Structure formats: structure tokens, C-alpha cells
């Protein structure tokens, strides 16, 4: 079944994230995902709850192994707002917005996350420490300012190209500045 193969694609990427040891407990990990692109259709045209469930399950493993907080980006119809757990919103002092993502406004992945995260809410934006973009959904606006693309061995989940990124603090100073490794 294709869904099983797509799950293995994502498992490979998650395993690489875990092995790289770039994520720390409490980091915000943003997920942008077009389930339509995973199945080989144009973004926003063939959303799939089954694909969203598979992705949510595999990324929950990433959360369990690293301690990151998963944050799911909505589609452009909700201005790429973010679904996350209410406790994270409170800890980070983020402003909640009044919307509930659904398949046609927010996307299948965000809608699935809203229904399956513990006490989910939606916020307008975040400054994530790392993330994965499945299907070229443009997560860059939700990452901290200095994003570093990661060249993962596995580049696709199903038919969707993935882009992975971590962030680092800005380098400040001049020629005499010393930076940590």
C-alpha cells in the first residue's frame, strides 16, 4: 500500500532528525504539510485525513524521542497560522486567534492536528527552532531569523518534496568576535 511506503519515507527522515541530535527538549518544531502533494496532486486539491494521520503519528515519535513541541502550519487560507497545544501558547505568551482549521481552510494536516493535539489552539505566528516542510508549503515565516537548510538523505514523502531546516542564533560582532562551535 502506498500509505505504508510514504510512512517509511517519513520514518527515514524522522530517524535522521533524531540521529543528528540537533533538537532539544522544548524546541518548537514547525510542520508544514500538503497531504495533496504527498499523494501526487496539486497543493490544496486532494487533502487526505489518512495521510495526515500517518504524518501525525510519525512526527509524534519525533516529539517523544526529542522532547520538541510540534506546531502545525495551516494553509494560506488561514494566513499560515499555527496549531499547537494551549500549554505551549501559555508558556510562550502567544496570542490565540479564533479559527478552527478544516480541510478546505487550514488544510487536512492542520485540521487533523487540531483534533488530535492535547487542548489545541491556533496562534498567528511563532518563531520555531526547526521544522519540516512537506510539499513546499513555505514554513520559512515560522522559523527564527537564521534558518539553516538540512540536506537529508531522504528528500520525498510520497510525491512531496521535503525541506528541513534548523535555526541558529545570529552572529554579531566584527572581525574580533569569537563564536561558539
Backbone bond lengths (Angstrom), bond angles and torsions (degrees), N, CA, C in turn:
res aa  C-N    CA-C-N  psi(-1)  N-CA   C-N-CA  omega(-1)  CA-C   N-CA-C  phi
1 X - - - 1.465 - - 1.532 109.24 -
2 X 1.312 116.50 140.18 1.462 121.30 -178.37 1.527 112.06 -61.25
3 X 1.325 117.67 -39.11 1.460 120.87 -178.50 1.530 110.36 -59.10
4 X 1.316 117.49 -39.33 1.468 120.90 177.56 1.524 110.82 -63.28
5 X 1.318 117.77 -42.39 1.464 121.04 179.13 1.521 110.78 -65.71
6 X 1.324 116.97 -42.04 1.454 120.33 178.42 1.530 110.63 -62.28
7 X 1.338 115.60 -37.74 1.461 120.07 175.89 1.518 111.90 -62.10
8 X 1.325 116.56 -38.91 1.466 120.57 176.94 1.531 110.85 -67.14
9 X 1.338 116.95 -37.33 1.467 120.61 175.81 1.531 109.74 -56.48
10 X 1.324 115.97 -50.41 1.457 120.42 -177.29 1.529 111.15 -69.34
11 X 1.321 116.88 -36.71 1.468 120.29 177.17 1.526 110.19 -57.46
12 X 1.335 117.19 -42.29 1.460 121.27 178.74 1.520 111.11 -60.31
13 X 1.328 116.65 -42.58 1.472 121.16 179.22 1.530 110.28 -66.71
14 X 1.324 117.18 -44.67 1.463 120.93 179.29 1.531 110.36 -62.21
15 X 1.325 116.76 -42.96 1.468 120.01 177.95 1.521 110.94 -59.77
16 X 1.337 116.85 -38.33 1.461 119.76 178.76 1.526 110.60 -67.69
17 X 1.316 117.83 -42.52 1.466 120.86 175.46 1.530 109.61 -55.03
18 X 1.329 116.50 -47.34 1.464 120.81 -178.11 1.525 110.27 -62.49
19 X 1.326 117.41 -44.92 1.464 120.66 -177.07 1.529 112.78 -68.63
20 X 1.320 117.86 -28.08 1.463 120.87 179.46 1.537 112.95 -70.08
21 X 1.316 116.38 -21.61 1.468 122.45 178.93 1.534 112.29 54.51
22 X 1.309 116.44 40.73 1.464 121.75 178.38 1.526 112.43 -93.74
23 X 1.319 116.77 -14.66 1.457 121.22 -174.60 1.521 110.04 -99.92
24 X 1.334 115.52 143.39 1.459 121.33 178.81 1.518 109.60 -120.86
25 X 1.315 114.92 154.82 1.454 119.83 177.23 1.523 109.58 -56.20
26 X 1.320 115.62 132.69 1.456 121.26 179.66 1.513 114.81 92.21
27 X 1.350 117.96 -11.14 1.469 119.85 176.47 1.519 110.11 -61.91
28 X 1.325 115.86 147.20 1.463 120.82 171.32 1.523 107.85 -88.51
29 X 1.323 115.84 127.41 1.465 122.71 -179.46 1.516 107.19 -118.51
30 X 1.337 116.48 109.47 1.456 120.87 -176.49 1.527 110.41 -89.56
31 X 1.326 114.48 139.14 1.458 122.22 179.97 1.522 108.41 -120.58
32 X 1.323 115.45 117.61 1.455 120.79 170.61 1.511 106.26 -108.58
33 X 1.317 117.78 132.83 1.461 118.41 -174.07 1.522 111.77 -151.44
34 X 1.316 114.55 130.43 1.459 120.94 168.48 1.529 107.44 -107.24
35 X 1.322 115.76 106.09 1.468 118.35 176.93 1.527 109.96 -65.86
36 X 1.324 117.01 -27.05 1.471 120.66 175.89 1.521 110.59 -60.50
37 X 1.329 117.13 -46.12 1.462 121.33 179.84 1.525 111.13 -64.09
38 X 1.328 117.50 -36.96 1.470 120.42 178.64 1.524 110.12 -58.44
39 X 1.330 117.60 -40.86 1.465 120.52 -178.44 1.522 112.78 -84.00
40 X 1.340 116.85 -0.45 1.455 120.35 175.56 1.508 115.46 94.82
41 X 1.320 116.44 15.58 1.466 121.14 178.01 1.522 109.87 -108.88
42 X 1.312 115.99 169.36 1.461 122.02 -179.76 1.527 109.77 -69.63
43 X 1.317 116.24 140.39 1.461 122.41 -179.06 1.532 110.76 -48.37
44 X 1.328 115.19 133.53 1.458 121.09 176.89 1.515 116.34 81.27
45 X 1.344 117.77 8.16 1.466 118.66 -174.65 1.525 114.83 -113.87
46 X 1.325 118.50 -18.02 1.473 119.75 -173.32 1.519 110.91 -146.85
47 X 1.327 116.83 48.56 1.460 121.25 -178.06 1.512 112.06 -53.68
48 X 1.333 115.64 144.38 1.456 121.13 -175.62 1.523 111.26 -133.91
49 X 1.319 116.03 119.64 1.459 120.77 176.14 1.531 110.74 -67.44
50 X 1.329 117.81 -34.46 1.467 120.78 178.32 1.524 111.13 -62.90
51 X 1.324 116.88 -43.46 1.461 120.66 177.72 1.529 109.44 -65.99
52 X 1.320 117.37 -42.43 1.465 120.87 178.46 1.528 110.77 -59.71
53 X 1.325 117.01 -42.02 1.466 121.09 179.55 1.523 110.98 -62.09
54 X 1.318 116.95 -43.80 1.463 121.29 179.58 1.520 110.20 -62.52
55 X 1.329 117.49 -44.42 1.458 121.73 -179.02 1.528 110.26 -66.15
56 X 1.317 116.98 -44.01 1.467 121.38 179.11 1.525 110.25 -59.58
57 X 1.315 116.81 -44.31 1.469 120.92 -179.21 1.532 111.03 -61.85
58 X 1.317 116.98 -46.09 1.464 119.90 -177.58 1.528 110.92 -69.30
59 X 1.318 118.14 -39.53 1.460 119.97 178.39 1.524 111.83 -71.10
60 X 1.322 117.55 -26.06 1.466 120.75 173.35 1.528 109.89 -63.68
61 X 1.320 117.30 -32.32 1.467 121.39 175.35 1.532 109.71 -65.23
62 X 1.332 117.05 -40.59 1.464 120.85 175.96 1.527 109.62 -59.93
63 X 1.311 116.37 -44.63 1.463 121.32 178.92 1.530 110.52 -60.75
64 X 1.305 116.37 -45.55 1.468 121.14 -179.04 1.528 111.54 -62.20
65 X 1.328 117.35 -41.62 1.470 121.81 -175.82 1.522 113.59 -77.88
66 X 1.339 117.90 -27.61 1.469 120.31 -173.49 1.526 114.06 -114.45
67 X 1.321 117.80 -20.24 1.457 120.66 -177.57 1.517 114.35 83.10
68 X 1.341 117.80 11.70 1.464 120.23 177.50 1.521 110.46 -71.45
69 X 1.318 115.39 161.07 1.465 121.89 172.72 1.521 107.35 -101.30
70 X 1.315 116.99 122.19 1.463 121.28 178.88 1.526 109.93 -79.71
71 X 1.330 115.30 135.84 1.454 123.61 179.02 1.525 106.51 -133.03
72 X 1.313 118.06 126.99 1.460 121.85 -173.42 1.517 110.87 -110.30
73 X 1.319 115.43 123.37 1.457 121.70 -178.29 1.527 110.92 -80.52
74 X 1.318 115.40 133.13 1.462 121.23 173.72 1.533 109.17 -78.73
75 X 1.299 115.96 168.90 1.460 120.44 178.78 1.534 110.83 -78.94
76 X 1.319 115.28 179.71 1.467 120.63 -175.40 1.523 113.32 -62.22
77 X 1.345 118.62 -23.38 1.464 120.81 -179.48 1.531 112.18 -67.03
78 X 1.336 116.20 -18.60 1.464 121.12 173.70 1.530 110.11 -115.97
79 X 1.320 115.77 28.88 1.466 123.06 177.10 1.522 112.77 54.96
80 X 1.315 116.54 31.51 1.467 122.88 178.44 1.525 112.55 58.15
81 X 1.334 115.92 34.28 1.461 121.50 175.74 1.535 109.15 -60.75
82 X 1.317 117.04 170.65 1.458 122.33 -171.57 1.529 111.22 -122.53
83 X 1.331 115.16 132.00 1.461 122.42 173.75 1.527 107.27 -96.31
84 X 1.331 115.74 127.77 1.462 120.97 176.71 1.520 109.32 -152.37
85 X 1.319 116.91 176.97 1.461 120.68 -179.94 1.525 110.40 -78.28
86 X 1.324 115.50 144.33 1.464 121.09 -177.93 1.523 111.75 -57.12
87 X 1.334 118.05 -37.27 1.469 119.69 -179.31 1.533 111.20 -61.90
88 X 1.337 117.73 -32.97 1.466 121.20 177.75 1.527 109.52 -71.37
89 X 1.327 116.43 -40.53 1.463 120.41 176.64 1.517 110.13 -57.39
90 X 1.331 116.45 -44.24 1.468 120.43 -179.69 1.531 111.43 -66.71
91 X 1.337 116.68 -47.26 1.470 121.10 -179.18 1.529 111.85 -58.88
92 X 1.318 116.77 -37.43 1.467 121.66 -175.61 1.528 112.71 -95.45
93 X 1.343 116.40 -0.35 1.457 122.05 179.85 1.532 111.42 55.39
94 X 1.322 115.42 48.41 1.466 121.97 179.32 1.516 109.63 -93.07
95 X 1.309 116.95 147.13 1.460 121.42 179.18 1.522 110.30 -85.60
96 X 1.315 115.67 125.01 1.457 121.99 177.45 1.523 109.49 -76.02
97 X 1.323 116.64 145.54 1.458 121.93 173.04 1.526 108.59 -115.17
98 X 1.313 115.71 157.76 1.462 121.31 -176.36 1.520 110.58 -95.95
99 X 1.310 115.46 94.89 1.456 121.43 175.24 1.527 107.55 -163.30
100 X 1.306 115.30 153.37 1.453 121.35 174.81 1.522 107.02 -124.98
101 X 1.337 117.84 115.95 1.464 118.66 -179.98 1.528 111.82 -66.40
102 X 1.314 115.06 140.26 1.461 123.16 174.06 1.527 106.98 -131.57
103 X 1.302 116.88 170.58 1.465 121.69 -175.15 1.530 112.85 -51.09
104 X 1.323 117.90 -44.86 1.471 121.59 -175.20 1.526 114.42 -89.09
105 X 1.323 117.57 -7.66 1.472 121.51 176.71 1.518 107.49 -145.57
106 X 1.292 115.08 91.45 1.454 121.67 -176.40 1.518 109.98 128.21
107 X 1.337 115.32 -37.76 1.450 121.16 176.99 1.518 112.85 100.54
108 X 1.320 115.43 156.58 1.464 121.59 -177.34 1.522 112.67 -60.34
109 X 1.328 117.18 -39.60 1.466 120.04 -177.50 1.519 110.74 -67.16
110 X 1.320 117.39 -48.50 1.468 121.06 179.80 1.526 110.72 -63.95
111 X 1.329 117.29 -40.25 1.464 120.77 178.42 1.523 110.65 -63.28
112 X 1.327 116.60 -42.65 1.462 120.57 179.00 1.534 109.76 -63.80
113 X 1.320 116.97 -45.12 1.466 120.80 179.40 1.530 110.37 -60.92
114 X 1.314 116.97 -42.64 1.469 121.04 179.81 1.526 110.36 -57.97
115 X 1.319 116.32 -38.72 1.461 121.11 -178.95 1.524 113.55 -79.91
116 X 1.333 118.58 -17.47 1.465 120.35 -172.36 1.524 115.47 -119.18
117 X 1.321 118.54 -14.37 1.463 119.71 172.47 1.522 108.45 -73.79
118 X 1.318 115.37 154.74 1.452 119.38 177.49 1.525 109.45 -74.36
119 X 1.330 116.89 118.24 1.469 123.25 176.53 1.529 111.73 52.89
120 X 1.323 116.05 59.25 1.474 122.21 -175.00 1.518 112.56 -71.91
121 X 1.335 114.03 145.23 1.462 122.80 173.08 1.526 107.31 -137.92
122 X 1.325 115.54 171.27 1.459 121.10 177.31 1.519 108.47 -120.46
123 X 1.333 114.67 134.94 1.468 121.40 175.22 1.521 107.63 -122.12
124 X 1.324 115.31 161.10 1.465 119.03 -175.44 1.522 113.55 -73.03
125 X 1.341 116.58 -39.52 1.457 119.22 -178.45 1.517 110.50 -160.27
126 X 1.326 115.12 163.46 1.462 122.52 177.19 1.524 108.31 -139.38
127 X 1.309 115.82 177.42 1.458 123.86 172.51 1.526 105.49 -126.20
128 X 1.323 117.17 84.06 1.463 122.48 -174.35 1.519 111.70 -75.89
129 X 1.322 114.36 154.34 1.460 122.30 179.42 1.524 112.30 -85.82
130 X 1.318 116.29 -23.59 1.465 121.25 -177.55 1.521 107.56 -165.28
131 X 1.335 115.86 172.20 1.452 117.70 177.78 1.506 113.51 -179.65
132 X 1.320 113.43 173.13 1.457 122.43 176.22 1.520 108.44 -131.16
133 X 1.308 114.96 135.10 1.454 122.81 176.65 1.523 106.75 -113.60
134 X 1.313 116.64 113.72 1.458 122.45 -178.89 1.521 108.03 -107.54
135 X 1.323 116.56 106.30 1.455 119.88 178.94 1.513 114.65 96.83
136 X 1.319 117.32 22.67 1.465 122.89 175.03 1.523 113.00 55.72
137 X 1.340 115.13 56.36 1.466 121.53 -179.46 1.520 113.48 -93.79
138 X 1.332 117.48 -1.66 1.469 123.50 173.92 1.531 113.73 69.80
139 X 1.331 117.12 70.51 1.462 121.32 179.49 1.524 113.19 -83.81
140 X 1.318 117.87 -5.17 1.462 121.08 -173.37 1.512 115.01 -52.14
141 X 1.318 117.63 -35.55 1.463 120.11 -178.36 1.526 112.54 -68.25
142 X 1.335 117.43 -13.34 1.459 121.37 -178.68 1.526 112.60 -102.49
143 X 1.330 117.40 2.09 1.463 121.81 179.15 1.526 110.61 -98.09
144 X 1.321 116.20 155.14 1.466 120.56 173.20 1.524 108.76 -58.76
145 X 1.329 117.91 160.65 1.472 121.25 -170.62 1.523 117.82 -55.91
146 X 1.322 120.29 -34.66 1.459 119.27 -177.33 1.532 108.75 -105.50
147 X 1.319 115.82 91.56 1.470 121.89 -179.13 1.524 109.52 -92.59
148 X 1.322 115.25 137.19 1.453 122.45 179.29 1.527 107.72 -115.37
149 X 1.333 119.11 114.27 1.470 119.34 178.51 1.522 110.18 -68.39
150 X 1.314 114.93 143.17 1.461 121.50 177.15 1.519 108.64 -109.17
151 X 1.289 117.07 131.06 1.463 122.44 178.37 1.524 108.81 -93.28
152 X 1.295 115.68 88.45 1.456 120.93 -178.94 1.527 109.96 -74.48
153 X 1.299 115.41 153.12 1.463 120.27 178.72 1.527 110.48 -62.90
154 X 1.316 116.73 -42.79 1.464 122.63 178.30 1.523 107.40 -93.98
155 X 1.337 117.57 124.89 1.464 121.01 -174.78 1.530 114.09 -109.28
156 X 1.339 117.73 -6.14 1.464 120.61 -176.80 1.524 110.60 -132.30
157 X 1.335 115.32 147.00 1.461 123.26 164.61 1.518 104.08 -117.49
158 X 1.319 115.09 111.15 1.456 118.22 -171.45 1.519 108.68 61.57
159 X 1.317 116.70 -127.68 1.467 121.51 179.91 1.527 112.41 -95.71
160 X 1.341 117.39 1.89 1.459 121.23 -176.10 1.526 111.21 -94.02
161 X 1.319 115.20 126.59 1.457 120.34 174.00 1.525 108.55 -69.64
162 X 1.329 115.89 141.22 1.457 119.80 177.57 1.524 109.98 -112.96
163 X 1.306 114.90 147.97 1.452 122.77 172.15 1.518 105.96 -128.05
164 X 1.314 116.29 130.82 1.454 121.95 179.76 1.521 108.23 -118.15
165 X 1.317 115.67 146.44 1.459 119.13 -179.36 1.521 110.45 -149.92
166 X 1.316 113.99 149.89 1.456 121.66 169.02 1.521 105.74 -121.08
167 X 1.299 116.64 172.11 1.456 119.34 177.20 1.522 109.06 -123.30
168 X 1.313 114.70 164.66 1.462 120.84 174.52 1.518 107.72 -140.16
169 X 1.335 116.62 159.16 1.464 118.67 176.24 1.531 110.50 -63.66
170 X 1.320 115.90 153.67 1.464 120.80 175.54 1.523 109.29 -63.01
171 X 1.321 116.58 144.32 1.461 121.49 172.23 1.525 106.85 -89.09
172 X 1.312 116.51 124.87 1.467 119.77 179.49 1.519 109.06 -122.01
173 X 1.279 116.27 163.68 1.459 120.51 179.15 1.502 110.47 107.56
174 X 1.288 115.15 -162.71 1.456 120.55 -177.45 1.503 110.67 -135.39
175 X 1.332 117.23 -151.55 1.459 121.54 -174.49 1.526 113.80 -61.49
176 X 1.348 118.37 -23.10 1.467 120.31 -179.36 1.527 112.73 -92.49
177 X 1.313 117.84 -4.78 1.466 121.12 -178.02 1.532 110.06 -68.25
178 X 1.318 114.81 147.96 1.467 122.56 176.60 1.520 106.51 -119.28
179 X 1.322 116.34 133.29 1.454 121.83 -176.81 1.522 110.05 -114.87
180 X 1.335 117.65 144.02 1.470 119.69 176.83 1.535 110.09 -68.52
181 X 1.296 115.09 158.58 1.478 120.25 178.77 1.502 109.97 -64.32
